[in-house]
Amino acid sequence: MVDIALGTALAAIGAGIAVGFAGLGSGLGQGMAAAGSVGAVAEDPDMFAQGILFTALPETQAIYGFLIAILLMVFGGILGGETALPVEVGLVAIGAGAAIGFAGLGSGMGQGMAAASSVGAVVEDPDMFSQGILFTALPETQAIYGFLIAILLMVFGGILGA
Amino acid sequence: MADSISAIVTSMGFSSIESFIGLLLLAGFIIGAIVVIVTIKPVFEMFPYAYPNARVRARIGRLITQKQFSEILESENLEEVKNYLRGFPEYSKYVDKYPLEKALDIQMAETHDLIARIAPGGIKDVFRVLLKKWDISNIKTLITAKEAGLNPEKTAELLIPFGEISDVVEKLVEVKSVTEVIIGLEGTEYSQILEDALTDYEEKGMVLPLEAALDKYYLENLLKAVSDPSDANTTLLHPYIGTQVDASNLKIILRAKADGLKYDDISPYMISKGYQIRDWKLKDLMESEDVSGVISALEGTDYSVIMVDALAEYNKTGSIAPFEAALSGYIQKTAKTLSLKKPFGIGPMIGFLSRKEVEIKNLKVIVRGKRESGFPVSVIKEMLI
């Protein structure tokens, strides 16, 4: 059995929360946007490019979660390193994972709903494209907040650049 | 730092920091699960509507605008109307294949068929019942055609190729009489209803009892389909369908009272358990002496205000058309209000169906007007909803 320090194990949990919850939100949001886009393309094949664009937007939350998880695994000593994190730093890692995980969950689902609705609006009236993109981009901010806080926690909590 | 955390953990009664972290993770897991369930639940309610609503909104975007209606109104003749409709993908595939009014009916039936196919599970049944309208319309056409002695070719031309029993109906164009049509429908849900009304038809010598029995069956089924709502979306369907049933009852009563008919003549055609007009109110309305009495008896319902406005016009012309127009307007208004209530649910579908029905009705008015050479545009305009 691999010998892992408790702090490192906690960082692994943090990585799981980061990618798991952010991926869940992103997946649900993207699924909803994709369902709307398929409906739009079924009625108007010219909607394919716009549909792809709106469906791709809720992908970002999963990317943020994935990045934080990779950083936690690299700097937490899970991927190749020899760092054994202290318990309190492990707790900080869980905080960083939860920050992007939950923010990504809410942001991804919100963006998915906005994207599905925007696809409907654009297929109804093509002039709605730019407004649709703008409204769909707004729920991205919550994920950015979560991502920033996760990075700050890692920097000042002793995970990055410790 | 680690020592102080250990001291806090020990003072809380935990034997080691590991057991404290274990408990912390368990609490975090439970909180996380609650957050996920609470957050995801509404998304799962919206999810099934994403695809159908996008398709419906695409079609909303292709509905004929006011400006386009004005242009159609300016057409010189039916051929120009046809030409204009060729620019709409929904109509272009039918206008050259069928007579114009039939092409419009087919487009409406196709819309009902589409909604019944793409509607999510919970509301599918209601839209399937709506689609039965075309089976009933075809059966009525068959009955009327056989009563009028039309040949199979002429009868087939009048049928709308949509509905659940369209194959059965197509075969029945060959039969000779109304009774044979009813026998031919054996095995379908309409057989018993028509058999029950057959005696009345034979006694009176007119098809009205058969048509009324079919209409009643259709509306009762619609009401039954929405009477037991399972969620917020199905709950919205009740006022939409219920208002249509109320309007249907009111139109029959007003027509009957304008012709001086009494309670016993009207009651067989009534659909009970409407939306705002419950059974006791329906009885009051049927027992009214005349049209004014019906309008007075409506007090306390939303229909009262709109009908009072139409009463003055009725008193001037003696036609119940203003009441019918007021009721149609009220149905559209109700549908519009409901369509805005659930934008991620059933709302767009209700809004689209209602607007499509108005579009087809208005196009039919224009087609009929343009068929009469020299019919004034201003008169057609007044007849539009």
Interface residues (C-beta under 8 A of the other chain):
Chain A: L6 L10 I13 I17 F21 L24 L28 G31 M32 A33 A35 G36 S37 V38 G39 A40 A42 E43 D44 M47 P86 V87 E88 L91 I94 A98 F102 L105 G106 M109 G112 M113 A116 S117 V119 G120 A121 V123 E124 D125
Chain B: M1 A2 I5 I17 E18 I21 L25 G28 G32 V35 V36 T39 I40 V43 M46 F47 A50 Y51 P52 N53 A54 R55 R57 A58 R59 I60 G61 I118 P343 F344 P348
